[in-house]
Amino acid sequence: MMRGLWLRLLRGGGRSARLEVGLPLAAGAVITLVLLLLLGLQQGLDNRAERTAWRTPEKATNAPTAIQSGFTDYVGERPLAVIDLAALGQNPPDIPGMGRFPAPGEVWASPRLAELMADLPADRLADRFPGPVTAELPQETLEHPDELVAVIGRHPAGPSMRDRRPPHQWNQVSSVTPTRIDGWSATPDLYQTTYRDIALLVIVLTALPLASLGGLASRLMAGRRQRRLATLRLLGARTSQVVRLTIAELATFAGIGAVCGAVLHRVLVPLIARVPIKGGEWFPADVRPGVPLSLVTVAAVVGVLTLGALTGLRVAVRDPLGTYRRARRDPARARLWSVVFIGAAVVLFWLRSSNPFVSVGFTAVVILGWGLVSTGPWIVAGLGRLLAWRARRPATFLAGRRLSDSPRSAWRTVGGLTLACFIAGFVAISLPAGLGNVGAYASRAERPEAVVPAASLDATVREAESVLRAEGIHAGVETAAAPSWLDGDKWATLTLDTQGPDTEQDRARTAMIENGLWGPEMSLAEALPNMWLLRDGVVMGFLVLPTAALVALASMIIGAIARIFDQRDTLIALRLAGTPQTVLLAAQRREMILPSALLGGVAAIAGLAAGATIGSAGLLNPYSTGIFAGLLTLGAIALLLADRTARPVLERAGTDLSERE
């Protein structure tokens, strides 16, 4: 009986009931989809780091069984990871996924490298290796499907197993000096862990607007739901019945949406896997969270949305008559969990991260971004009290009173736009700092540069000129100082100024490597990953900024409508008291514009401060100007659409009694 009455009350709500049902569905789908996307990104980067950790050797703690060295070679501008291995006994460790160790002279190549060696002339690539490809490396050893990797079996006494190599300041795999090992390393290099840390930073940035959307969805139409609960209680329903019906309703709507989001994510995985990050696309399994993780994500979304909605319904269960008898304030209250969450997130990230540079940025984002989420209702309440105190017009006074009486509801309306301002400020100050160096990074790929021992530099130059001349390669050989982090007395830079097409660079590299005259290309090992990082930053920005923009638009429009329905009784009372409709419309407009302007400005400044910890550039540049212009346009569109959409709803709310329970 109570279930049937519950459904009649729900269906009888008209347009507001459809909104009440629709937003949890949409919010559950969007939040689940974006969370699974972010979890897939984090999982994929973790898998990449685990699969490539064996390439950075750790010194043996027991009797060594093998020698490992390596460097990053290049085919055009594509990196080629070369791992040299030599056994020291009868029981060297098996290569991951191969089940054995390469014998001297063997060449194992990734599938894409094997294709290139077959397609390109030998003097461009294949002659760099001691023989033909004898085996293909499996997925367990590769970072991504298009990666170029070569594993070469060597003799322990060979030059590549004996000569020291100069270390790179952070890109460890670009130059690995011969190391005696007793097993494979499980510790990823700094470059891999930096990407994982940046992915966590992206997750936090994206979670900010998602939290706003979740709060809006879970608290939408709280007034209508409270009155429906109160009606059932006054009709004799037991508390347990009301609680069960409420949980069933909320969990059903949110659950359907969350399942739709999970299914949509599964459908999109093949497309997601084609988005290049860190120089290559993905194995689909990397970006597809497992079934257990997907189920946990769906359950978490449903649980959070349900619990968020239940917190506002206790009053209706405890005092059903009071729900109809008087309007209740919804003051801003301090939440201890916010402080605990911020502190725990910062501590856990610092414990996990290996890059203090990114950790500082993460700390700033969490403290300023999530701090803004926690303090937003307080700022709205303060603004409302100020407006009511200094009001000179009825519309301003009404807006101030409604903001101060229900600041959390008002925050949910403008919170999405506020957080979009924070993210835009963060991106506007941090991204241009790196994009300004793209030209400098690209220029380093124009001429091959390798670091060689300074003691034999003159002899190396003479021999290099002879080798290039014999191969018919027109290239000048120049010398320069070693990179700043290396000892200039021990190392120097050898540069080849090739003439003719770009293929001459590959021929020159092959000739130099074949004759043992080439070393690690430190300059390109510095520039290429930085260019990838900047490009990937743009890709991640295209994920974060549109998400924030869509949430801002949705929360502004839907929040404004939901706020009208929740304050329906107050609006009817004002209309019956003779308040003109124009005053109510003006008050509604002030409720949206003034908090948006204040909080948007505060959020943009906070975003600039957080982004400056990653890197800063002048605010007047094409990138930041475009971002802020887009932000102003977004704010204007959101306010205009919210005003146009909410105006007819407000006009009906004060006069049409057909949708009242």
N, C-alpha and C positions, 0 to 999 in steps of 0.2 A: 504493500500500500504506500509506504513512505517513498519507495523507489519510484513508483508511478507519479506521485505528487511532485517529487523532485524533478522528474523529466518534464512535467507540465509547466512548472515554474521556469525551468531553463528554456524550454521552447517558447514560452510566452513572453520572453524578453525582447523580441523584435530585433532591430538593428544592433542594439547594444549586446544582445546575447550572441549574435553572430560574431561580433568583434571579440567578445569574451572567449569564444571557442576557437576562433581562427588564429589569434596571435600566439597562444601556446603551441599550436600546431606548427606555425611558421617559425617561431623562435626555436622550438626543439629541433626542427630540421636544419636551420641555418647554423645553430651552435654546434650540433653534432657533426655536420659536414666540415666546418672550419676546424673544429678540434681534431677530427681524424686526419685532415690535411696536415695540420701542424705536427701531430703525433707521427704521421708517416714521414715527414721531413726529418724529425729528430731520430726516428728509428733508422731511416736510410743513412744518415750521417754516422750514426753509431755503428751500423753494419760496415760501412766503408772503412771507418777507423779500425775496426777489429780485423777486417780482411787484409789491411795493408800494414798492420803493426809489425809483422814479421820482417819487414824490409829495413827497419832501423835496429841494428844489432845491439845487444847488451853483452858486456864482457862476461866471460865464463866464470862462474863461481866454483865449479868443479873442474875436472880434467876436460880441456877443450876437445871437441870432436870435429870442428870445421872452422874455416876462415870465411868471413863474409865481408864484402865491400860492394860499392856501387856508386852510381852517379846518374844524373839526369841528362840524357842526350836529347837532341831535337831533330825532327824531320819537318823542315819549314819552321813553323811556330808551334808545332805539336810536340809536347814533351814525350820522351821515350825513357821509361824507367829501366835501367840496366842493373841487374844484380849479379855480381860475380861470386861464385862459391867454389870452395876447394875442400875436399875431405881430408881429415887428419888421421883417420883410422878406418876401421872396418864398420863402425856403427854411427855414421853421421845422421843427423835428424832428417826425417822425410819432409819434403816440401809439402805444405798444406794442400790437400786435394790431389796430390800426385802419387803418394804412396812410396816414393823413392827419392834418391838424391842424384843430381846430374853427374854423370861421369865426365872426366876431362875431355874438352872438345865438343860436348853436347850443347845444343842451343834449343832452349824451350821458349816459345813465343806465344803471346796472346793471339787470339783469332784474328783481330784486326791488324796486328803487326805482321802476321804471316801473310795476310792478303796484300799488304803494302809491299812486302819483300818480293812477292811474286809479280806485282804489277809494275813497280818502279825499276828502272835500270839498276844493275848491280852497283855501279859506281856512285849511285845516290844513296843506297841504303844497305844492301845485302853484304857488300864487301867490308862493312864495319865488324862483321862477326866472323868467328873462326871456321864456320861451316854452315851447312844448310840446317833448316829447322827440323829437329828430330821428334818434337812433341809439342802439342798445344796446351797452354795453361788453362785450367778450369776456372769457373766463376769464383771459387773459394779464394783465389789469389789475386783477383782483379778488383779495382775500385769501381769501375763502371764498364758497360759493354764495349765502348769505343777506346778503352785505354790501350796504350802501346806499352808492353812490358816484355823484357827479354831476360831470361835466366841462363847464365852461361857457366858451364863447368870448367874449372881451371885446375892447373897443377899448383900445389902449395908454394912452390918456389918461383912461380911466374911473377912478372913485374906488377901486374894488377893486384896480386895477393901480398906484395911486399912494399911497394912504394906508398908513402903517406899521401893523403889528399887533404887540401885545405878545408876547414869546416865552414859551412854557411852560418850566418848569425841566427837564423831561425828555421830555414827550410832544410831540415836535417837530411832528407833523402836525396837532395840534389848533389851531395858530396859526402860519401861515407868512406872513411879511411879503413883499411883492412883491420878487422877485429876478430879475435879468437872467441868462439862461442861454444856453448854446450847445449843449446836449444834455441828456439825462436822466441823473440821478444813478444810480449803481450801489451806493451806500452805504446800507444799511438804517438806520432810525432806532433810537434807544436802546431803545425799548420792544420792538421786534422782536428785537433781539440779546439783550435780557435773557431773553426766553422761550427762545431757543436755548440760552443758558447754563444756565438752569434745567433744560432737558431733558437736557443733558449731566450735570448733577448727579443727576437721576433715574436716568439710565443707570448711573452709578457705584453708586448705592445699590442698584439692582436687580441689578447684576452681582455684588455681594457674596454673596448667597445662591446665585446661579447658579454662582459659582466653587466654593462648598461642595458643591453637587450634582454638579458636574463632577468634582471631586476624589473624591467618594464613588463615583461611577460608574466612573471610570477605574481606581481602586484596589480596587474591590470584588472580594472573593474572590481576592486576590493569592496567598494561600497555596495554594489549590486549583489555580490556573493555574500556579503555579511547579512544583507536584508533577506536573502533567500534562506540562509541558515536560521536566522531569527524567526522567520515564518514557520519553518518546520518545528523549531523548538516550541513556539507558542501553540502549535497544533498538536503537541504531545509527543514529538519524537524524542527518543532518548539521546543522551550525549554520544554514546557509542555508535548509534545509528547515523547520526549526523557526521561524525568523524569518518566513519567508513565510507559513506556516500561522497563526502568531500574528497577524500584521498582517491577513491575510485575515479571520480570525475577528472581531477587534475592529472593523475597518473595516466589515464587513458588518452587524454588529449596530448599531453607532452610526449607520451610514449609513441603514439602514432607518428608525431612529427620527428622524433629522434630516429625511429626505424626508417622513415623515408630519407632522412639525411644520411644514414649509414648505407642504405641501398644505393643512393645517388653517388656516394663516394666510391663504392665498388665499381659502379659503371664508369666513373671518370678516371680510375686508376691507369688504364692504358694511355690516356692523354697526359695525366700528371707525370708519368714516367718519361715522357718525351721532353719535359722542361729541363734544359741543361743547367746544372749547378756544379760549380768547381770543375769546369772543363768537359763535362760529359753528361749524357743522359743516365737513366737509372735502370737497374734491373727491377721489373715490376714488383717482385716480392719485397724489395727494400722499402718501397713507399706504400705497401699494403699492410696495415696493422693486422695482426692475427685475429682470429675469431674471438679468443678470450678477451683481448684488449678492446676490440670493438664492442663486445657485450658490456664490458665494464664501463666504457665511455657512454654508451646508451643509458645504462642504469644510473650513472652519475648525473647525467643531464636531467633525466626524469626525476631523480631524487632531489636535486638542488632546486629545480623549478617547483616541485611539489612542496617541499619544506618552506621555500620562500613564500609561497602563497598561503600555507597553513598558519604562518606566524601572525598574519593579520586577521585571522578569523577567530581567535580565542575570545575576543570580546562578545561576538555574536552568540557563542555557545554559553558563555558565563552570564551574560546580561542581555537576553534577546529583546526584552521590552525597551531597554535603553537604546538599542540600535535604531529604533524608529523614533524614540522620544526626543533625541537631541543629536546634533552634529558633534562629532568627536574630533579633537585636534590630533594631528599626526606630527608631533614635534621631532626635531632632530636630536638624536640621542647618541652619546658616545658608545662605541662598540669596541670592547677589549680585543675581540678576535681580529680586528683590522691591524692593530699594533702587533699582535702575535704573528699574524700572517706575514706582514712586512719584514719583521725581524727574522723569522724562520726562513723566508725565501732568500734574504740576503746572506745569511750564514751558510745555508746549504749550497748556494751558488759559489761562494768563495771557497768552500771546502772541495767542491767538484772541479772548479775551473783551474786551468793551468796558465791562463793569460790575464795578468792583473789589469791590463789595459781595458779589456772587455768587461772585467768584473766591476771596475769603477763605473762604466756606463750602465751596467745592469743595476747596480746599487742606486744610481741616480734615477733611473726609470722607475724602479719599484717604489722608492721613497716618494718621489714627486708625483708619479702617475697614480699609483694606488692611494697615496696620501690625498690626492685630489678627489678620488672617488669617495674616500672616507669623510672629507671635510666639505664636500659640495653642498650637502643639505644645510650645514651650519652657515655657509656663505649665503645661501638663498634665504634662510631665516633672518639673518642680519640685514640683508637687503630689504626684505619685507618690512621689518620693524622700522628701518630708516625711511622707507617710502610712506608708511602709515603716519609716522611722526611729522614728516616734512610736507605732507600732501597739501596741495592747494586746490585740487579738483577731486570730485567724487570718484572718478575712474581710477585715479592714482591711489586714493585711500583704499578702495576695494581691492585693487591689485596687491597693495602692501599687506592688507589683512589676510588675504587668501594665501599669499606667499609665506607669511609668518605662521599661519595656522597649519598649513600643510606643506612644509618645505621639502619633505622627501618625495611627495608626488610631483611637485614642480621640478625637482632635480631629475627625476626619471624622464621628464619631458625634454629637458635641455642637456642632460648628461651625455647623450650620444654626440651632439655637436661639440660639447666641451672637450670630450676626449679626442675627437677628430682634430680639434685645434692643438691639443697637446702633441699628438702624433705628427701633425704637419710641422709644428715648431721643431720637433726633434729631427725630422728628416731634412728640413730646410737648412739647418745649421751644420749637420754632420755630413750629409751626402756630398754637397759641393766641395768640401775640403778635399775629398779624394778624387772627384771627377775632374778637378782642375789639374791633376797630375797625369791624366790619361795620355796626353800628347807626349809627355816625357817618358812614360812607360813604353809607349808604342815605338818611340825612336830607338830604344835599346835593342829592338829585334832587327834593326836594319843591317847591323854588322856583327858577325860572330865574334865573341870575346871569350877567352878561356884564361883561367888562372894556372900558371905553370911555375916551377921552381925558379927563383931568381938566380941561383948559383949557375945554372946552365942556360941562362936566357939567350946569350949571344949565339951559342951553338944551336939552340933550338930555332932561332930566327933564320940562320943560314940553311939549316936542313929543311925548314918549312918552305923557304923560297925555292930550294932545289926540287922538293917533292911536288909542289904546285906547278912549277914549270914543266916537269916531266909529265904531269897529267894533263897538260894543256889548259890549266885553269889560270885565268888572268886575275890575279889578286895581289894587292899590296899587303905586306906584313909589317905591322906597327907594334910598338910596345908602349905600355903605360904603367902607372903605379897600380898596386893591388888594391882591392876594396879596403875601405877605412878600417874594418874590423880585423883585418889580417896584418901580420907582421911584414912590413915592407922590405925588411932585409932577407926574408925567406921566400916571399912570393911576389910575382909580377903578373901583369895582364898582357896577353898576346891577342892582337886584333887582326882580323882578316878583312881587308877592304876589297870585296869581290866586284868584278865588272861584269855586266851582262845580266841575263835573266836571274830570277830568284832561285832557280834550280842550281845555279853555280854555288850557292851557299851550301846546299846538301852535298854536292860533289867535293867541295873544299873540306867540309867536316869529315866526310868518309875517307879522303886521302890522309888527313892528319891523324885520325883515329887508327887507321890501318897501319901507319908507321910509328905509332906510339908517341906522337908529338902533341896530343891534345889533352886538355884537362877540363875540370868542371866549368861550365859557363855560368859564373856567379851572377853576372848582370841580368841575363835572361831569367835565371832562377829567382831573381828578386822581382823583375818587372812583370812576368807573365802571371804568377799567382796574384799579384796585386791588381792586375787588370781583371782577372776573374772575380776577385773579391768585390771590386767596384761594380762590375756587371751584375753579379749575383745580388749585390745590395739594391740595385735598381729592380731586379726581378722580385725580391722580397718586399721592396717598397710598393710594387704594383699589387702585391697580395694584401699588405697592411692598409694602405691608403684607401683603396676602393671598399674594403671591408668597413673601415671606419666611416667612410662617406655614406654608404648604404645604411648602416646602423643609425647614423645621425639623422638622415632623412626619415627613416622609419620611426625612430623614437620620437622625433619632433611631431610628426603628423599623428601617429597613433596615440602618443602620450597626451597630446592636446585634446583629442576626442575623448579618450578614457577619463581624463581629468574632469571634463564637462559632465560626463555621465555619473562619475563618483560624487560630484557636487550638485547633483540634480535638485535635491530637496532645497538646498540653499538658494539656488537660482530661482526656483519656483517661489520661495518666500520673498525674495527680492522683487520679483515681478509683481506679486500680489501686493507688496508694499508700495508699488508705484514707481519703481526704478525704471527709467527709460531703457529701451533695448540698446540704444546707441551707447549708453554708459557701460552696460555689460560688455558690449563688443570692444569698447576702448580698454576696459580693464583686462579683458582676455588678451588683447594685443600687447599690453604692457607686461603682463605676466610672462609672455614668451620673449619679447625683445630685450627687456632690461636684464634679466638673468643671463640670457645668451651673450649679450655684450660684455657684461662684467666677468662671467666665468670663462668666456672664450678668450678674453685678454689675459686673464690670470693663467689659463692653461697654455696659451701660446708662449708666454714668458717662461713658464715651468718647462715646457718642451725645449725651448732654446737653451735653457740652463742644463738640462739633461743631455741634449745632443752635443753641447760644447765639451763634455767629458770624453767623447769619442774623437772629435776633431772639429775645428771651427773654421769658418771662412766668413768674409764680409757678407753682411745681409743683402747688400745690393749686388746681386749677381743673377744671371738668367735663370738658374735653377730655383733659387729661393724666391725670386720674384714671381715665377710661374706658380710655385706651390702656394704662396700666400694669395695670389690672385684667384687661384682655384678655390682656396679656402673661403675667401670673401664671397665668391660666387655661390659656393655651396651653402653658406650661411643665409645668403639672401634668398636662394631658391627654397631652402627648408622653411624659413620663416613665412615666405609668401604662400607656399603650398599649405603649410599648417594653418595659416590664417584663412585662406580660401576654403579649405576643407572643414575647419571647425566652425566657421561662421553660420552655415545653415543648421548645423547640429545644435549650436548654442541658441539659435532662434527657436528651434522646436523644443528644446529642453525646458524652457520656461513656460511653455503654453500647452504642449501636447502631453496629456496624461495617459495616453494609451499604453505606454511601455512601462508603466509603474507596476510593481508587484502588488 
